Amino acid sequence: MRKLLGAILLLVIVCACSSKGGAGSYSWNKDYHQRLLTDFCLTKSQVKDYIKKYIPDVTEEQMQSWEKSGALECMTLDGEKRYFRNAGPNLFRIDSTCQHIKAEKEKQYQSLEGWHLDDYKNIPGIMASVNQSHGNYLAEPKHITITYTLTVNADAVPNGKLIRCWLPYPRTDIARQKNVRLISVSEPKFMLSPPDSIHSTLYMEKYASKGKPTVFQEKFEYTIYGEWHPLKPEDIQPYDTASTIYQKYTSQRATHIIFTPQIRQLAANLTKGTNNPLIKAQRIYRWINDRFPWASAREYSTIPNIPEYVLANKHGDCGQVSLLFITLCRASGIPAHFQSGFMIHPHENNLHDWAEIYFQGIGWVPVDQSFGIPTFLPDNKVAEFFFLGGIDSYRLIVNNDYSGALSPAKKYPRSETVDFQRGEVEWSGGNLYFPQWDYHMDVDYH
């Protein structure tokens, strides 16, 4: 089934690019190969130079061992062994011995890249507010203004050619994200996607000028709330298995939510002995948390099946572990779906993915698998599963699932075929891939 679904997806991609504007010469195989070359761009000597900063006497045997375990990611392309662009830093995140060596050398320990404890001080406030509210699960609102800029490199597109651009825009159909207001747009004509689109976008166009970068910019404001549901097993009702929600969100979906034999067996083992959906979800959540350290990810468009990739390579970034969690939940009869956008904590804003799962009688609740068991909180026992049923206030929600259609439709395969966060750009000659443009986000907190 997985091969069939993959073939269908590839056929859709190829057909979408088979007409007009030079599209007839487009080849997904060539595009895919170039994406791999972009991600796997380092030589062994370059990776070794990084490793030697922490392990000066690194040996060939060690290199081979790390490659075999998946801790040092590489592949052979065009007859040459090439290493992932973040292979060196990832080694010291994935391999426990290397992680300890780096921590000792730098005299610091971090559970997740970029975390700053001040950014999570509002979590106890969220929990306290919910406990006192008697049924209101939203708390600690933050009013935020964002100026988002996407800049296409000078001469990436020939002079006078039209550039089409999609920028991320805050969703208006999510209860914890309110008061969305567009303040300004760099182009006089633009289009917002329908509120129920999987990906929330602001679309505009601009002609390229020779020797000059092409700049697209939007400014908007919104209010975002933290959310927390103090879930208890006895509060969870049996599912209405005939409902639309249950049928849709416990099913397989190309290309990453596939119930392979490995997934089915793993889900059965993790949930053995209980029929309670909350206990099942907590077991899956803890199992992933305890086994898959965060590591910088290669582009999702180059991975045929992300949950299988995580299982095979024993690591994953936020979206990868979220898709593994979602797939295991669905295989266990728990409705689940993907959600993403940005984490916009005062000391760190970045692309970020999480999930939502559905409990009968309660509804959809957020799950941030990559934030895991929050040992950084003062009362860890109470907050052990805060991020299974809860989420902090510093978010920008853009996507309510993955791999949806953009509005208006894109002619070429997206740079990010799964998620939509940084934006997308194309012209009549093809898609503009990430090295051809950059993005920047200015965040103001009120």
Summary of the structure (lengths in Angstrom):
residues: 446
radius of gyration: 22.3
end to end distance: 50.0
largest distance: 66.1
contacts: 1413
relative contact order: 0.17
helix: 33%
strand: 27%
